[in-house]
């Protein structure tokens, strides 16, 4: 009997969210195995030794085959499982256009969004300090720049990046942009095209997106709450 | 009649070399259009306006369809042209393993090799100065680290990354490592496995690699020569 894919993830991570949504929306049977990055669970024990030699999330094992790197996992699922065509379409060379976006995202938008998230939220959380204004400032400028490029290079007058149908490029991009957006960055100021595209993608993804997004936001709040308790406790001592 | 792919490249760039070798070795008809990055030809004129909105090399146009990002171009060729199976094999999920490596390379080895090349060669060349010792030192440390990871995560006792047959992962990696190697970085010190793999890949690629590599080295020498002439001229004035 075919075993379900084992999917190791943390909703604090953008690619974990986009792949989780893809798995759910495509109705691929999978076992969801949450791993806490802020607790360092991806660096130790069974995950490090038996699941993922890269010590990175997300990761899968499929019939014992271990795979890392979110874009490789996406293509693996598209090849080996029944993923609806619109996510990675052959038509009009859409597949090449998605590959182009995913490569651009990896070297540009992902770097900027991750850096902002780390400076504004993750580093302060782990080190129990306030964010460094100058580091956040540098990250903000890089982020403004990459969002301008994204709007100019990839968005147009059509509903989604490739036209009338949503693809994995849209799903991957919205989860990326949520990383800074959900910790207070205003991504839509002077970017009407981006705002319009964002609303349409969110609408199209429906409950798959909504549920995962809710989990992400409650993780942010929960960890923030713990940190504030920690800070209050430290002040009392 | 089907027109040949137009391939825009600069041999100073690692992905331009790996894709050029793939095109030649696969006997895909293509029109080779050299673009000089040090002269800024990728930032202006027809290339910017009509070929590549990303202003990046390498790039292709295939029957009028423009495509950027080397990993997207690689997959496009593998899908649309007759590329021999061993470069991107389906067997034993080799395709997923190559996707995993290419994603890792983009965020790790390519960043380190490019940074070293820029600090040691490109920035001094463009600014007509000597390399900054401290910047080269930082880049060297990052490079040592990424080469250790490459050896540990991807090389094994087999001939090539996926076993007995060469794949695009090997080709892409050797061209990446040549970037620092050809300007004097000793990549093989304490890395026997890497040295052995490097020799086998070079051997297997034969004249396809040798010719492109020679062009790369003469571009490095030519530009260095021009720079030294420029420096001597400046000193005289």
Interface residues (C-beta under 8 A of the other chain):
Chain A: X53 X54 X65 X67 X68 X69 X70 X71 X72 X75 X76 X79 X80 X93 X95 X96 X99 X100 X102 X103 X104 X106 X107 X153
Chain B: X53 X54 X65 X67 X68 X69 X70 X71 X72 X75 X76 X79 X80 X93 X95 X96 X99 X100 X102 X103 X104 X106 X107 X153
